[in-house]
């Protein structure tokens, strides 16, 4: 029950902001599993991150209207950085 709490809070936040403007816009997006954690970021709370039970990380830059899975971004970027700075990592 608590797992769905964060999702419902986000949904009602978006719904409330839409009601104030007189429009309700919605899109359906399926995650790979149940949301485990949700974080709003930025000064205007426009960026949203969702971590699922399968440890997939999704990012939205438009208050949750569109989502992008970003697990591969961290893996490829982190690996490239380690390979480029291999000597520096060994010195620490």
C-alpha positions in Angstrom: 0.0 0.0 0.0 2.8 2.4 0.8 4.5 1.6 -2.5 1.7 3.2 -4.4 1.5 6.2 -2.0 4.3 8.1 -3.8 2.8 7.5 -7.2 -0.6 8.7 -6.0 0.9 11.8 -4.4 2.6 12.7 -7.7 -0.6 11.9 -9.6 -2.7 14.2 -7.4 -0.1 17.0 -7.5 -0.3 16.9 -11.3 -4.1 16.7 -11.2 -4.4 19.7 -8.8 -2.1 21.8 -11.0 -4.1 20.9 -14.1 -7.4 21.8 -12.4 -6.1 25.2 -11.5 -5.3 25.9 -15.2 -8.7 24.5 -16.4 -7.2 21.6 -18.4 -6.3 18.0 -17.6 -3.7 16.5 -19.8 -2.6 12.9 -19.3 -0.4 10.3 -20.9 0.0 6.6 -20.1 3.5 5.3 -19.4 4.2 1.7 -18.2 7.2 1.2 -15.8 8.9 -2.1 -15.6 7.7 -2.6 -12.0 6.1 -0.9 -9.1 7.6 2.5 -8.1 9.8 2.2 -5.0 10.8 5.9 -4.6 9.9 9.2 -6.2 12.0 12.4 -6.0 11.1 15.9 -7.3 14.1 18.1 -8.2 15.0 21.6 -9.3 13.8 25.0 -8.3 10.4 24.6 -10.0 10.1 20.9 -9.3 10.0 20.1 -13.0 12.4 17.1 -12.9 11.1 13.9 -11.4 13.0 10.7 -10.7 11.3 7.3 -10.1 13.2 4.2 -8.8 11.3 1.0 -9.3 11.5 -2.3 -7.4 13.6 -3.8 -10.2 16.1 -0.9 -9.6 15.3 0.9 -12.8 15.7 4.6 -12.8 13.3 6.8 -14.8 13.6 10.6 -15.3 11.1 13.1 -16.4 12.0 16.7 -17.1 8.4 18.0 -17.6 6.8 17.2 -14.2 6.0 13.6 -15.1 4.4 13.9 -18.6 7.2 12.0 -20.4 9.6 9.5 -19.0 13.0 8.1 -20.0 14.7 5.1 -18.5 18.3 6.2 -17.7 20.0 3.1 -16.3 22.1 2.7 -19.4 23.2 6.3 -19.2 24.9 5.7 -15.9 26.5 2.4 -16.9 28.0 3.7 -20.1 29.1 7.1 -18.8 30.6 5.6 -15.6 32.5 2.9 -17.5 33.9 5.5 -20.0 35.0 7.8 -17.2 36.7 4.9 -15.3 38.5 3.8 -18.5 39.7 7.4 -19.3 40.9 8.0 -15.7 42.2 4.5 -14.9 45.6 5.8 -13.8 44.1 8.5 -11.6 41.9 5.9 -9.9 44.8 3.7 -9.0 46.7 6.6 -7.5 44.1 7.4 -4.9 
